[in-house]
Structures are given as C-alpha cells and as structure tokens.
Amino acid sequence: MMLRELQSLFREGRAMVGRQRAVSPFLMSQAVARLGVARGVYEFVRYGYLQRNNLATHFAVPLGRFVVPRVTSAQLSCLDDLESWLPRLRREARDRHAPARLVQAERRLADALFALTQHPEEAPRWQAALLRLGEIEALQVHGAGSKAGPIPRLRPNWLEACDDGSAELRLAAAFALQCADHRQRGLRRDGVRRHWLSLKNGRLQPSASDRVMQARNGIDDAIALVARRLIEAGQRGERRLPLEPGCGVAASRHDLALWLAGGLDIDRCLSLARALMALDAGQVRQARSRLRPPPASDWPDDAWLAIRLALLPWPLPDGRKPGSDPAILRRLQAGDLASALELSLRRLRPAGIRCSVRAASGSAETARRYAAALAFPIDPPTAARFAQRLDPTVTTEYAP
C-alpha cells in the first residue's frame, strides 16, 4: 500500500450499520459482518488495551481477527432489536457502583454477541446469546441493572436462527409462547411473561403476586407456573388449566417423552424459554414461524398421559369436561405419583375415558418431573391421540 492510499483509507474509509456510524466495538463487529466497510478492507484485528497494576502503563493484546464475509447473513438483522437496549445496559454495567455480577454478565453477553457476528450461521451461538440475555434479566429481577429495562421485543427470525433441531429449543419455544385464551370473557390473550417479569408500561417493577419464576431451578419454575395458573383459574371460578399453545407452537409427544425420561437439559430449556418470552407473539403468529420437527415420535408414560388429560384447558375429544383438580398437582409436588394418578382417573371416568392404566409408582423426582411437564402446552389433536391411546374407543376428532 502506498502512503497516499493509506491516507485516503483513514480519510474516507468508514464503518456503517445501516445509516449509523460504528462508534462502539459491537457496532464495529456488526459493520464488518454486514459488509458495511469501505475501501476494500477484508480483515480486521481486534485489540484490547489492558492496564497494569501501577495504573500508569498500558499494553495492547490482540483479541482475534474479524474477516469480512463475501456475502452478508440475513439473520444478522435480528441484532437490530438490541440496538437501543445495549447502550443502556452498558451504561449500567460501567457505573462505578454496579455490582460485579452485572459487570461480568454484561461482559459475557458482549463476548457472545461478538462471536455471533463472526459465525451468524451457527445456531448454538444464537442460543448462547439468548442464554446471556436471560442472565441479564435474571439479575434485573433482583434489582441489578433494572434501569436498562428488560430484553426488548424480538422478531420471529430469532427462532429460525436458534433452530438446531434440539428438543430443548422446541419445548422452550412452546413454553415461552403459550397463553390463556380469555376471549369469551372479552379479555386479550394472556401470555406467561408476567410470571417471570413484573412489567408496567414496559418498566420493571420490584415485585408482584403473579411473578413466581425465580430462575434458580428449571423444575421449580415450571411447577410454579402451573400452580399459579391453577390458582388464577380458581379465582375466576374455572376448573381448567389455562395454558394453551400460542402462535401454533405446541409441545410434541416425542419431546415430552424425552423430558419425562430425564433425557434433556432441563435448566437450559427453561433458561432459553425465559429469554424467548421476549418474542413478539403477534409477529410470530403472522410469520407462522415453525421449528424443525422431532426425528421420532415416542410416547410418554401412560400414567402421565392420564394426568395430562385431567388437566386440559378445553374439553376432551368427546366434548365432556372432566374439570381440573388442583390437588393433582399438589400430590405430584409432594412426590406422591400414585395418588395423583388416582385423582386423575376419577376425573376421566365421568368424561368417558376408560384408561387401561390403573396404578403407577415412581420416585419423588419422577413425580416432580411429571408436574413440570404440565407446563408445556399440547394442541387438541395431540390430546385426542393421548385419549385414544389410553382408551381405543374414544374418537380422535376434537370437539371444540
């Protein structure tokens, strides 16, 4: 390179994200990944300036290379959703009174986003970014960095970018997008994010009675959600579990079988679900986003099928309503699987379901896993297949 060319590069060369200049490391990485650089620069080297203990001298350390891709990835547009939120979070983390856990969480998020801009085609990196976003919200729930606000609304493309074909992601999406349909009462569709974050006009509130998820244990969070929804249904005089699939995303029998068998990372699944609650449900419904289906179709245990049918948000396939009994969940929470199944069978018999299963036994851990699995919504056709498996005389047609 000649001197004049170098002078021209620093005089006219620029990095842009859309119409915005790259004035931060994250925006610079986005500009590089989106071909938003001028003068034919094909590669950048990132440096970090570290300070010695004497606070006087600094030294530069290379932190990796950024290669400008030949073709930009359309999925990187998802990062635009965080454009105005990240600077607020950074200011909160750089405050002199910021707690160390917030500083570390913001740094992990920045590292995850940097790695994502370099490899936007890798779904695990998008999931890693979601997990880091969920960590930030978990700190905000307890007061750290709450002024930055919760994760902003995310576009449906996040689902496609994160789709690695795993059961954890499919269940997380079903958990995050589920709702209760109160249209008969003239109310809007009621999502589950309020059980994780107490929001008022988009701002975090210190506490609320309906916020029951604590982000400490996946099983506990799932059970707490089911318990709270049963309480709210009882307060309205309803005998049902008001948790229905939202945006056409429901749990499959294969993924539920894996959950019940203990073959999934439960905490990771619920961590992804808490972050995916930020998805814009209206846009997801319009886009009709779909995840890759499971490769197989296993069946959950018959005992859990009976418990699941006794706690539905709508009538059974034959049109009858067994009426949910909150005592079923309480028995499962206490580790009493046998009593929970007995109560479920009592509810199903008057509804015309003659189950072949009569008794069940299992450990307290199995019973709690059964209870947590109720937090994942199933659709009416799946419920009809569950009923026919337990009682072949039941019709598979769903009666709304």
N, C-alpha and C positions, 0 to 999 in steps of 0.2 A: 504494500500500500504506500502510495506517495503521500508526502506531507499535506498537499492540497486536498487530497481525498480524505485524509483523516480530519482535517479542519472542517471540511464540508459535512462529514458524518456528525460531528459534535455540534455543528451549527444548525443543520436541517434534520438530522435523524431524530425520530420521535417514537414514543411507545404510547399507543392509544387503546382503550377499551371502549368501543363504540365511539362516542364523541367526547369521552372523558379521558384526560391525561392520566398516565400511570404515575401516581405520586406516592405509592406505597409498595412495599415488596410484594404483597398479594396481587395488587393490580398489575404490577410488572409481570408477574408469572402468568396472569390471565392474558396480558397483551402478547406475550411470547407464544402461548398456546393457541391463540386465535389469529395468528399471523398479523397482529396489529403493530408491526415494527417496520421501519423504513430503511432504505439504503442497503438492502440485501444482506442484513446481518442474519446469519444462520445458526449461531450458537452463542450462548452467554455463560459466564461463570459467576456463580453467586458467592459472595464473600461475607463473612461475619467479622465484626470488629470487637475483639474481646479486651477487657480491661484487667490489668494486673492488680494485685492486692495493694500496691502502693498508690493506686488511683491516679497515677501520673502518666504511665505509658500504656499504649495500646498496640495490639498487633492483629494483623488480618489473617484469617483462616479460610481457605476455600471450602465451601459447603456443598459443592456439586455443580454439575453442568446442566443447563437448560438448552435443549435442542429445539429449534423452531420446526414444527411439523410441516410436511409438504401440504397436507390437507387438514383443515381445522375440523374439530369434532363438534357436531351439533349439540351434543349433550352438555357441553360447557356452558351453554346458555342458562342452565339450571343455577349456576353460581350467581347470576344476576339477582336472584331472590335475596341473597345475603348482602347485597352491595351497600345498603344504607345501615344495616344492622351491625356489621363487623366493625366499623369505626367506633360506634358507641361502646361495643364490648371491649375494644382495645383501650379506649379511654378509661373504662372501669378497671381493667386489669393493670394499667400503668399508673394508676393512682398510688400515691405513697402509702395510703392506709389500706390498700387492697390486701385481702388475706392471701397467704401463699398458695392455698389450694386453687383459688381463682386464677392466679398468675400461671400456675402450672397447667391448668385446664385450657386456658387461652392459648398457651404455647403449643400444647398437643393438638389443638384444633388447627392452628396455623400450619403446623407440620403436615397434618393430614390433608389440608387443602393444597399445600404446595405439591405434595406427592400426587394428588388427584389431577392437578393441571398438567403434570408430566405424563400421566397414564390415564387419560379420561375413558379409555375403552375397557378398563378393568373394573368389573362390578364390586369386588371386595374392597377396593379403595373408596368407592362411593359409600359402601356400608360403614367403613371406618370413619368417614366424615360424619355420617349420621350418628354414630356412637359418640363421637366427640361433641357433637351438638347436644346430644342428650345429657352428657356430663355437665355441660354449662347450665342447662335448665334444672338439673338436679341440685346444683349449687344455688341457683336463684330461688328455688323453693324454700331454702333455708336462709335466705337473706343476702347471699353474696352475689354482687353484680346485678341485682334486680333492676337497677335504673336503666340498664341496657335494653330491658324488655325481653319477652320470650322469643323463641325462634319465629321469624316471620312466616307468612303463608308460603308454602312451597307448591310449585307447579307439578302437574301429573308426571312430567318427564323424569322426576326423581325415582319413581317406581321402576320405570324401564331401565334407567341407568344402574340401579341397585340389583336388578334381577340376575341372580346367579343360579337360579333353579333350586335353591335350598328350601327345605320345609320351614326353617326358622323365618325366612323373609315372607313366605306366603301366609303363615299364621300371624306374623307381626302386622301385615297389611290388613288382614281380616279383623284383627283386634282393634287397630287404630281407626278404621273407617266405619266400624259398627255404630249403630244408633238405635233409638227407640222411635217408633212411628206413632205420634200422638195426633194425627190429622183428624181423627174422629172427635177429638176434644178441641179442635181449632188451633192447635199448637204446632210449632215447627218441629222438624226432625231434631231429635236430641242426641248429639254426639257424646263421646266419652272423655273428651279432653278436659272437661271441667272436673273430672275426678283425679286429674293429675295436676292441673294448674288452676288456681283461682284467679280469673281474669275479670276486669271491669273496665269497659271501654278500651280494651287492648292492653291494660296495665296489670301487672301482677299485684295481687292482694296478699296480705300476710297469712290469712287462714280462712277456711270456710268449712262448713259441716259436710259438704259433699266431696271435699278433696280427701281421698282415702289412700291413694297410692304414695308410697314413700321411697321407691327406687332402692330399697335395700335387698329385697329378695323377690325374684320373679313369681314364685308360687304365692307368696303372701299378697302381692299386688293384684294378681288375677282373682284370688278368692275375695279380697276386699272389694273389688269392683262388683262381683256377682252379689255379695252380701248387701252392698249399698243399693243396687238396683232393685233387689227384692224388698228392701225397706221402703224405698220410694214408691214402688208399686202398691205395697200395703197401705201406705198413706193415702193413695188415690182410690183405695177400695178395689184394686185389681188383683187377681190371682194368676199372675203370669210373670215370666222373667223378661222384662222389656229390653232385650238385646237382639237386634236383627242385623242381617248383613247390610252394609252400606255401600253404595256405588257398585253393586253387583259383585262385591268381593266377599266370598264366604269360605269358611274352612272346609277342606276336603276330608273324606273319611281316612285316606291314607296318612295325611299329616296328623290327624287326631290319633290314629293308631300309633304313630311314632312317638307322639307326646306321652300317651298313656304307658307306653313300653319303656319310657325313660331314655329314648334314643336321640334326644335333642338337647341343645344347649339352652336351657330354659331362661337363664338370666340374660343371655344375649338376645333371645327372641323378644323378651319384654322390653329390653333397652331399645331395640330397633322400633318396637311398637310405640313407645313414648315419643320418640323423635318423629315418627311418621304421622302422629296425631296433628302435626303442623300442616299436613297436606290440605290443599283447598278442595274440599269434598265436592263443591259444585263443578269445578273444572275437571276433577277426576271422573265425575258422572258424565259430563259432556264428552270427554275424550274417550270414554269407555276403555280405560287402561286395563290390560289383562296381563297377568304374570304367567310364566311358563307352567303348564300343568304338571302334577307329580308323575313320575315314571311308572308307578304301580298303583294298585287300588286295594290295599289291605283293609281289613275290618277291625275296628276297635272291639274290645271285650263286650260280650252280650250284656253283662251287668251294667256297664257304663251306658250302653245304648238305651236300656230301660230307664236309667236315671236321667239321661238326656231328654227322652221323650216326655218325662214327667215334669220337665222344666222348659217348656217352649213358650215363645211369645205369641203364638197364634194357635188355632185349633189343630187337632190331629188330622191325618188324612181322611178319616171317616166323618169329619165335621164336628166331632164331640170335643168338649173341653175338659180335660182332667183336672185343671186347677192346680197351680203350683203350690207346693207346701214348703215354706222356708225351713222347716225342720229337717228336710233332706240335706240341705247344705250344712246345717249345724252338725248333723251326725257325721258328715264327711269331714268337717273341720276337726271334730273330736277323734277322728280315726276309726269310727265305727262304720265300716263299709256294709256289714250285714244288715244293720238296722236301716241304713239309708236305702238299700235296695228293697227292703220290705215295705217301707213307706211309698217308694216309687211304684211298686206293683199294686198297692192298694189304690193308687190314683189312676192307674192304667186300666184296671179291670172294668170299672163303670164306663170307660170310654171305648170299650170294645176291643182292647188289645189283650190277648191271652198269651202272655210271654212263656216261652219254653224254659227260660231260666227261672229257677226257684230260690236259689241261695247263692251267696258269694262270701268269700273271705279274703282278707288281704291285710297287709301291714298298715300302720298309721300313715306312712309315707305314701303308699299307694292310694289310700283314701283321699289324702290331700291333693294328690295329683289328679284324681278323678274330679275333685271340686274345682281345681284351677282350670281344667279343660272345659268347664261350662262357660268360661269367659270368651270362648271363641264361637262366633255365630255360625249356624248352619242354615242353608236355604230350605224351602219347603220340599223340593224333590229329594234332597238328601234325607230329610226327616221321614218322608214316605218310604224310602228304601230301608231305613232303620226299622220302621214299624213292620214292614213285610218280612224282614229277616227274622224278627222276633216272633211274628205271627203270620204265616204264609196266607191266611185267609183274608188279610187286610188288603184293600185296593191300593194300588200305587199312585192313584190320581189324587192330587191335593185339592181339598175343598177349602177355598178361602173364607 
